[in-house]
Amino acid sequence: MPILRDILINVTPLQVHGDMDTVVDSLCIDSRKATTGSAFIAVKGTLSDGHSFIEKAIDQGASVIVCESLPTAQKDGIAYVQVKDSAATAGQMADAFYDFPSLGLKVVGITGTNGKTTTATLLYKLFEKLGYKCGLLSTVQNQIHSEVEISTHTTPDAISIHALLKRMVDAGCAYAFMEVSSHAVHQQRIAGIRFAGGVFTNITHDHLDYHKTFDEYIRVKKLFFDGLPTDAFALTNADDKRGLVMLQNTKAAKNTYSLKVPATIKGKVLENNLTGLVMVVDGQEAHFRMIGTFNAYNLLAVYGVAKLLGEEKMNILEALSGLHGAEGRFETYMSPKDKILGIIDYAHTPDALINVLATVNQLRTQGQQLVTVIGCGGDRDKTKRPIMAQVACEHSDKAILTSDNPRSEDPEVILNEMEAGLTGPQKRKSLRITDRKEAIKVACSFAQAGDIVLVAGKGHEKYQEIKGIKTHFDDKEILTEAFETLNK
């Protein structure tokens, strides 16, 4: 087992009290996980301060305490390390504890409001298809080559990330593709990782419940690129008006992708229909199974990363052309009898919902009606609620407003706030059904043969959280069940 001085190799402590040769068996930032020989790192979080749990961690066996403020009373036999930033230190210590795993494989981070999961998942699938063992850290799941684990956060905590990267190295993975959320950047969850590259997809209003202002949200996203090393690459969407901002202070090699303006990786959509996309990518025409302009950008980003990692153009396009995206991202299902097209999508921001609806409206034929089911999560950015309702009503023939994950909030209050944004004509196109299962069933009953039902907001999620309790709920299951009922 490593000793304390070895796992502090990249940390500059303000003070150390105790034995630097103390053996460290494990690292934790949750005092409940402390055991004999643990190093407990007291991190100031958004809901609680780890410094309040130092005594509990010691009672459970922790022999090392890392903190920003030393306790007034210090116990014999405990090593205390004072640092300037505990959150950043957690990542640096985890990096050393797990033997610097990001040196043993190439880690590529993907950030942006929309498209992170699809881009990361496609990269994982592409490089596996090209013959590499790869790792994936995403909103939907984490993968260590063929081993799958359901994920609980878009980006795990710093200790968990390094532990996962170490397992990837031990499994022989050459690459790791990971989503990098703005929360993770701000909370230093990616500290200690040496990225081989970073990708920016786009940025729209989201997470303002956490970041408070859009400018702060942009600043935090940009910090990821500011921290990339000189031997890494930065790839950004040049068609997003904040795309080039991400490159302003990066030391990494600067690259762009675009459908509209000159870029390092240039693309053009030739055909876009319900069978997929035909595009010119880097001068070569190719057909892809994925649908919509937003996926054209995701595909360009994936192609760009593969090129920057040294893969050959034709090998990339051949492998990429046969791939599907991530679960719950524009997944389509067809009712057996009436051929009603059902679409499940994770769209939970105004921009993402607009993109999905614009794609559907672009592809549907004359006479096809579109029924959209949409809700907004509780304990999240309230400013987007009326906008989500407006977008759904404006771009659909019928919109059913329902619950998403109300969490601790009253779902009726959330629906009131959604309805507050609707005009008279929009209200006449909408229906309010609080129970999400019932809302999906009613949407399917409204649809006639050949129509389209979009169920947006939850995507891959397999639960619904109400009053702090998570119960099993899968939009896909409810949709297919409703289709089967229609078929009887």
Secondary structure, 3 states (H helix, E strand, C coil): CCEHHHHCCCCCCCEEECCCCCECCEEECCHHHCCCCEEEECCECCCCEHHHHHHHHHHCCCCEEEECCCCCCCCCCCEEEECCCHHHHHHHHHHHHCCCHHHCCEEEEEECCCCHHHHHHHHHHHHHHCCCCEEEECCCEEEECCEEEECCCCCCCHHHHHHHHHHHHHCCCCEEEEECCHHHHHCCCCCCCCEEEEEECCCCCCCHHHHCCHHHHHHHHHHHHHCCCCCCEEEEECCCCCCHHHHCCCCCEEEEEECCCCCCEEEEEEEEECCEEEEEECCEEEEECCCCHHHHHHHHHHHHHHHHCCCCHHHHHHHHCCCCCCCCCCEEEECCCCCCEEEEECCCCHHHHHHHHHHHHHHCCCCCCEEEEECCCCCCCHHHHHHHHHHHHHCCCEEEECCCCCECCCHHHHHHHHHCCCCHHHHHCEEECCCHHHHHHHHHHHCCCCCEEEEECCCCCCEEEECCEEEECCHHHHHHHHHHHHHC
